[in-house]
Amino acid sequence: MLLTVDVGNTNTTIGAFRGKELVHQFRLETNHHRTSDEWGLLCQLALRDRGVDPAAIEAVAVSSVVPPLQHTLERMSQRYFRVKPLFVGPGVKTGMPILYDDPREVGADRIVNAVAAYDRWPGPLIVVDFGTAITFDLITAKGEYLGGAIAPGIQIAVDALSRSASRLPRVDLDRPTKAIGRNTISSMQSGIIYGYAAMVDGLCGRLAREMGGAPPKVVATGGLAPLLAGVSEAISEVDECLTLSGLRLIHERNR
């Protein structure tokens, strides 16, 4: 079995694959102070909770945007699963040409998402990942990583709004029934949810025009992808497990 680890700035998503089947996934807070033993024990506990024997893990693949955790996760993998992990980065075979000015600047998660999306939907694509930041990644019809855009994530905006405006409370990220809010809570939810959906639609349209050629399919991933996809006019596909699937593909290409 393969253990895939996607380390984000806020959360770390972990999945266990049996062949091509994702049999279990779970999330942990990305805690910089957690030791390799804590990571290992938490992973083993979560696997056992879903009936997966940790001893069945034969390989570990990692994408991380938090470089200080690399050594910790490497020790965790070697001590608790007895394998050397594959970290997505320079020198790793992805099967996708990177057309960025400096390919080393592209976050591992963005490349992994692009690889998974193109494998599932061959053709021009825009992948929108709703994480701590919202990333837009463009893939050409030939399967090349073209570039993209980065915007502040929704939770960042919510936290900044309630922190900077003393009379505005923290709100749940729920879809309001109407765009016209009749109270403070629904007004904030409208501005956040419909406002971000409009930003996604507008930016995807601009990116698609710059790409040229056939209109790209817009794929959403990340924890808030289903919520935003429900109000976005541009998003046509949602895959919350896209990054984990990409890690599986890259692992297979580097055997």
Backbone hydrogen bonds, N-H to C=O, Kabsch-Sander energy under -0.5 kcal/mol:
donor,donor_aa,acceptor,acceptor_aa,energy
2,L,17,F,-2.2
3,L,59,A,-2.7
4,T,2,L,-0.6
4,T,15,G,-3.2
5,V,61,A,-2.6
6,D,13,T,-3.1
7,V,5,V,-0.7
7,V,63,S,-3.2
8,G,6,D,-0.7
8,G,11,N,-1.9
12,T,28,L,-3.5
13,T,6,D,-2.3
14,I,26,F,-3.0
15,G,4,T,-2.5
16,A,24,H,-2.9
17,F,2,L,-3.1
18,R,21,E,-2.8
19,G,17,F,-0.6
21,E,18,R,-1.7
22,L,20,K,-0.5
23,V,16,A,-2.3
23,V,21,E,-0.9
24,H,16,A,-1.1
26,F,14,I,-2.4
28,L,12,T,-2.6
30,T,10,T,-2.4
31,N,29,E,-1.6
32,H,30,T,-0.7
34,R,31,N,-1.3
39,W,35,T,-2.4
40,G,36,S,-2.5
41,L,37,D,-2.8
42,L,38,E,-2.4
43,C,39,W,-2.3
44,Q,40,G,-2.5
45,L,41,L,-2.5
46,A,42,L,-2.4
47,L,43,C,-2.4
48,R,44,Q,-2.6
49,D,45,L,-2.0
50,R,46,A,-0.9
50,R,47,L,-0.9
51,G,48,R,-1.8
52,V,47,L,-2.8
53,D,51,G,-0.6
56,A,53,D,-2.5
57,I,54,P,-1.5
58,E,1,M,-3.3
59,A,1,M,-1.2
61,A,3,L,-2.5
62,V,86,L,-3.4
63,S,5,V,-2.5
65,V,7,V,-1.7
69,L,66,V,-2.1
70,Q,67,P,-2.0
73,L,69,L,-2.6
74,E,70,Q,-2.2
75,R,71,H,-2.2
76,M,72,T,-2.3
77,S,73,L,-2.4
78,Q,74,E,-2.1
79,R,75,R,-2.6
80,Y,76,M,-2.7
81,F,77,S,-1.6
83,V,77,S,-1.3
86,L,60,V,-2.8
87,F,85,P,-0.6
88,V,62,V,-2.8
88,V,86,L,-0.5
92,V,89,G,-2.1
94,T,92,V,-0.5
99,L,97,P,-0.6
99,L,145,Y,-3.0
105,E,102,D,-2.6
106,V,103,P,-1.1
110,R,107,G,-0.6
111,I,107,G,-1.6
112,V,108,A,-2.5
113,N,109,D,-2.4
114,A,110,R,-2.0
115,V,111,I,-2.5
116,A,112,V,-2.3
117,A,113,N,-2.7
118,Y,114,A,-2.5
119,D,115,V,-1.8
120,R,116,A,-1.6
121,W,117,A,-3.3
125,L,139,I,-2.5
126,I,217,K,-2.5
127,V,137,D,-2.9
128,V,126,I,-0.6
128,V,219,V,-3.3
129,D,127,V,-0.6
129,D,135,T,-2.4
130,F,128,V,-0.6
130,F,221,T,-2.8
131,G,129,D,-1.3
131,G,133,A,-1.7
134,I,151,A,-2.9
135,T,129,D,-1.7
135,T,133,A,-0.6
136,F,149,A,-3.0
137,D,127,V,-2.3
138,L,147,G,-3.0
139,I,125,L,-2.4
140,T,144,E,-2.4
143,G,140,T,-1.8
145,Y,97,P,-3.1
146,L,138,L,-2.8
146,L,144,E,-0.7
147,G,138,L,-0.8
149,A,136,F,-1.9
151,A,134,I,-2.6
153,G,132,T,-1.4
157,A,153,G,-1.8
158,V,154,I,-2.4
159,D,155,Q,-2.6
160,A,156,I,-2.4
161,L,157,A,-2.3
162,S,158,V,-2.2
163,R,159,D,-1.9
164,S,160,A,-2.3
165,A,161,L,-1.9
166,S,164,S,-0.7
168,L,165,A,-1.9
174,D,172,D,-2.0
181,G,179,A,-1.0
187,S,183,N,-2.3
188,M,184,T,-2.4
189,Q,185,I,-2.6
190,S,186,S,-2.2
191,G,187,S,-2.3
192,I,188,M,-2.5
193,I,189,Q,-2.8
194,Y,189,Q,-0.5
194,Y,190,S,-1.4
195,G,190,S,-1.1
196,Y,192,I,-2.1
197,A,193,I,-2.0
198,A,194,Y,-2.2
199,M,195,G,-1.9
200,V,196,Y,-2.7
201,D,197,A,-2.7
202,G,198,A,-2.8
203,L,199,M,-2.7
204,C,200,V,-2.6
205,G,201,D,-2.0
206,R,202,G,-2.0
207,L,203,L,-2.9
208,A,204,C,-2.5
209,R,205,G,-1.9
210,E,206,R,-1.9
211,M,207,L,-2.0
212,G,208,A,-2.0
217,K,124,P,-2.2
219,V,126,I,-2.9
219,V,217,K,-0.6
220,A,237,E,-2.7
221,T,128,V,-2.5
223,G,130,F,-0.5
224,L,130,F,-0.8
225,A,222,G,-1.5
228,L,224,L,-2.2
229,A,225,A,-2.8
230,G,226,P,-1.2
231,V,228,L,-1.4
232,S,228,L,-1.7
236,S,218,V,-2.4
237,E,218,V,-1.5
239,D,220,A,-2.5
242,L,239,D,-1.3
245,S,241,C,-2.3
246,G,242,L,-2.3
247,L,243,T,-2.1
248,R,244,L,-1.8
249,L,245,S,-2.1
250,I,246,G,-2.6
251,H,247,L,-2.4
252,E,248,R,-2.1
253,R,249,L,-1.8
254,N,250,I,-0.7
254,N,251,H,-1.0
255,R,252,E,-1.0
